[in-house]
């Protein structure tokens, strides 16, 4: 006997036979013979008595169809079946409309949700088809009614919801030494351990490409310089052996000879071992340069995710002071400065310089010359960004300058802002860890709902009550997703769950990943702090000390709640300064539809990213730094500080170092610099002229601006959605 019914959205309700009778009656009334109350009751009785205790709606409707087909009123069965089909189509109509827009290659926010994805290509279309249909499945089958309600009412956004059914994780910092030294299996091919720098650079690419197909977020290498440095020495030894072969001399004592730097020098005047050594150094530096060129080229051309987009990749470096590590960094930076192809700026990997006093930040530091080169490269190519190892919250008590594996205790980040360091369930490190999933709260809507409360104190108190409710819901939703993710088998993520994730090497293919993934993080993000504060106080934090105090109180409260959730659910919860792309416009559009145009709040096509001062607000870099800096300690799931500078930055690396100085002075964790860079769509020509209309190389008038959309670059703004295009138009220079 049926007692409870599981509805399509997952809710469980009591069985009500009147709903069955009403559906049959409606079908009968569409036939010539009309209704038959006796038959209706008999069918309802049989279904109620023969069904199991707990049944899904679809199963009950299947029973109704069978009973009608067995009755003398088969024409009613046909009407009922058509009715079910119509209802099913109606439920899917929104998805079908989206699929049609993808088919028609319409340029809108659906096809431009991710600026790194070309949704117009066949592979891109397939990705979007899959994305939209799996989102619907997630809504119907995997989300609780409260989570689904929060999404539909614009309080919550679940990132990468389309990947939810796959059980995949967001991202990971690759312990590349595992793969370079031990080799790995990728699909049907096997990679042997690397022996020279060229092989090491290729394996680094393959590692990130392979993992990208097992995860839904970015891939990062936390210590690119340290990992590749041993292969510089191996390459040097190979070159010495080549000289031995050519000359017949024994230079084996040069294999481990001290080398201060792999600096290319003319051989004139050199003889014997001194000449052989310098020749090998010159050849090695040349091969490292070619390997770095190949690495950058591959990361901008190798496609993943069904051939649709290049790997969303990041590399961290800057603190290896060995001659070999310095050689890797120098040639990487020089290759980046030169550009790819005909000199175009490389979009990937996102490069991140690890700034550290005593290592590379002060003139007396060993790697200070490379830091200066990094600033020069950033002034032309946007990368590297800079992460601050000296920030108080990035400190690790185990870090020692003479430790050859000190990178294990250095913070590493990703271009999408993902930060992992603190760990309740293992070693405090970035290596071999990543984010599991994250969801973003619309704090602007919570503030708008409180605007009608007259007194400021009551308004703010009401806001915090609403915020607590949504935070509780978000923590539960992330825990639910974790419980779903942990049921994945190690064999479903062959490289991630064998050689990349901490502890995964002990897993067997048919083991679940539950025992190891708790070392990852669950991120609770937020968007629109500026608009939230305007709704609550009338001003944003960049223009009001009162608003700034409230902003810090809000984000601090979120951080405290995340700590509580970590204890309650036994996970690594963290607060993320969300790098919103499509979301920045979607939240705003829905709130404007519900509340109308509110000056300073919903009157633009986007909400300001996370805790940033609004892009349209004129202020100095110093003022922006002073306002945004305190939020970095509170948002340990990820954050960024950026400055817009004016004019041609190519010959002004001091402007870049000035921004890094601000990061150092105000205790910020991660920063980048935006500046003007024109790109000809036809031939790839780039320069920094103001208002360039015609390409001086090919004469094309199809000129676009190379710009950073969140933490990463996009080669053309044609792939930006409407919200981010509106934000780009509003950006002002900080001076």
PyMOL commands that set and color helices and strands:
alter all, ss='L'
color gray80, all
select helices_A, chain A and resi 17-28+37-50+57-70+74-103+122-142+145-152+161-166+176-182+197-212+224-247+252-254+272-299+323-338+368-381+392-394+406-409+443-448+456-485+490-493+496-500+504-506+514-517+529-537+545-569+582-595+621-634+653-665+717-719+722-730
alter helices_A, ss='H'
color red, helices_A
select strands_A, chain A and resi 4-6+12-14+54-56+156-158+172-174+184-186+189-191+219-221+303-304+309-310+313-317+350-355+385-388+435-442+521-527+572-577+641-644+670-674+678-680+686-687+703-705+707-708+713-714
alter strands_A, ss='S'
color yellow, strands_A
deselect
rebuild
show_as cartoon
